[in-house]
Amino acid sequence: MDIQYLMRQAKKLEKAMAEAKETLSALSVEAESGGGLVRVRMNGKCEVTRLSIEPAALGASGAADLSMLEDLLTAALNSAAEKARAAADEHMRKATGGIKLPGIAG
């Protein structure tokens, strides 16, 4: 096995990973719950960049509406995090797809 070739491939992989990580903050996904009552936008680093709540989500019955709103927020945040992770994984897979390293599928 050519150690120089492996070193070059490792450097290419390191560079590709660094570039891909930099672009993750620009990646954006959006999720909603409650038929759009709650919307969450997240970047590829799973950081919430925007949260919007429709006024209709803040009903007049107090505690019951608060509980519903908490459930809607939880659902929207979890959905956005799942989408952000999937998008980030795909982005990283594309960034490193051309590099062949022993023992690593690509």
Contacts in CASP RR format, 6 or more apart in sequence:
PFRMAT RR
TARGET T0000
AUTHOR 0000-0000-0000
METHOD contacts of the structure
MODEL  1
MDIQYLMRQAKKLEKAMAEAKETLSALSVEAESGGGLVRVRMNGKCEVTR
LSIEPAALGASGAADLSMLEDLLTAALNSAAEKARAAADEHMRKATGGIK
LPGIAG
1 102 0 8 1.000
6 101 0 8 1.000
6 102 0 8 1.000
9 99 0 8 1.000
9 100 0 8 1.000
9 101 0 8 1.000
10 101 0 8 1.000
12 99 0 8 1.000
13 96 0 8 1.000
13 99 0 8 1.000
13 101 0 8 1.000
16 95 0 8 1.000
16 96 0 8 1.000
16 99 0 8 1.000
17 92 0 8 1.000
17 95 0 8 1.000
17 96 0 8 1.000
19 95 0 8 1.000
20 91 0 8 1.000
20 92 0 8 1.000
20 94 0 8 1.000
20 95 0 8 1.000
20 96 0 8 1.000
23 91 0 8 1.000
24 43 0 8 1.000
24 44 0 8 1.000
24 45 0 8 1.000
24 88 0 8 1.000
24 91 0 8 1.000
25 43 0 8 1.000
25 44 0 8 1.000
25 45 0 8 1.000
25 47 0 8 1.000
26 43 0 8 1.000
27 43 0 8 1.000
27 44 0 8 1.000
27 84 0 8 1.000
27 87 0 8 1.000
27 88 0 8 1.000
27 91 0 8 1.000
28 41 0 8 1.000
28 42 0 8 1.000
28 43 0 8 1.000
28 44 0 8 1.000
28 49 0 8 1.000
29 41 0 8 1.000
29 42 0 8 1.000
29 44 0 8 1.000
29 80 0 8 1.000
29 83 0 8 1.000
29 84 0 8 1.000
29 87 0 8 1.000
30 39 0 8 1.000
30 40 0 8 1.000
30 41 0 8 1.000
30 42 0 8 1.000
30 80 0 8 1.000
30 83 0 8 1.000
31 39 0 8 1.000
31 40 0 8 1.000
31 42 0 8 1.000
31 76 0 8 1.000
31 77 0 8 1.000
31 79 0 8 1.000
31 80 0 8 1.000
31 82 0 8 1.000
31 83 0 8 1.000
32 38 0 8 1.000
32 39 0 8 1.000
32 40 0 8 1.000
32 76 0 8 1.000
32 79 0 8 1.000
33 71 0 8 1.000
33 72 0 8 1.000
33 73 0 8 1.000
33 75 0 8 1.000
33 76 0 8 1.000
33 79 0 8 1.000
34 57 0 8 1.000
34 72 0 8 1.000
34 75 0 8 1.000
36 54 0 8 1.000
37 53 0 8 1.000
37 54 0 8 1.000
37 56 0 8 1.000
37 57 0 8 1.000
37 72 0 8 1.000
38 51 0 8 1.000
38 52 0 8 1.000
38 53 0 8 1.000
38 54 0 8 1.000
38 57 0 8 1.000
38 69 0 8 1.000
38 72 0 8 1.000
38 73 0 8 1.000
38 75 0 8 1.000
38 76 0 8 1.000
39 50 0 8 1.000
39 51 0 8 1.000
39 52 0 8 1.000
39 76 0 8 1.000
40 48 0 8 1.000
40 50 0 8 1.000
40 51 0 8 1.000
40 73 0 8 1.000
40 76 0 8 1.000
40 77 0 8 1.000
40 79 0 8 1.000
40 80 0 8 1.000
41 48 0 8 1.000
41 49 0 8 1.000
41 50 0 8 1.000
41 51 0 8 1.000
41 80 0 8 1.000
42 48 0 8 1.000
42 49 0 8 1.000
42 80 0 8 1.000
42 81 0 8 1.000
42 83 0 8 1.000
42 84 0 8 1.000
43 49 0 8 1.000
43 84 0 8 1.000
44 84 0 8 1.000
44 85 0 8 1.000
44 87 0 8 1.000
44 88 0 8 1.000
44 91 0 8 1.000
45 84 0 8 1.000
45 88 0 8 1.000
46 81 0 8 1.000
46 84 0 8 1.000
46 85 0 8 1.000
46 88 0 8 1.000
48 77 0 8 1.000
48 80 0 8 1.000
51 73 0 8 1.000
53 69 0 8 1.000
53 73 0 8 1.000
57 65 0 8 1.000
57 68 0 8 1.000
57 69 0 8 1.000
57 72 0 8 1.000
58 65 0 8 1.000
58 69 0 8 1.000
59 65 0 8 1.000
93 106 0 8 1.000
96 106 0 8 1.000
97 106 0 8 1.000
98 106 0 8 1.000
99 106 0 8 1.000
100 106 0 8 1.000
END
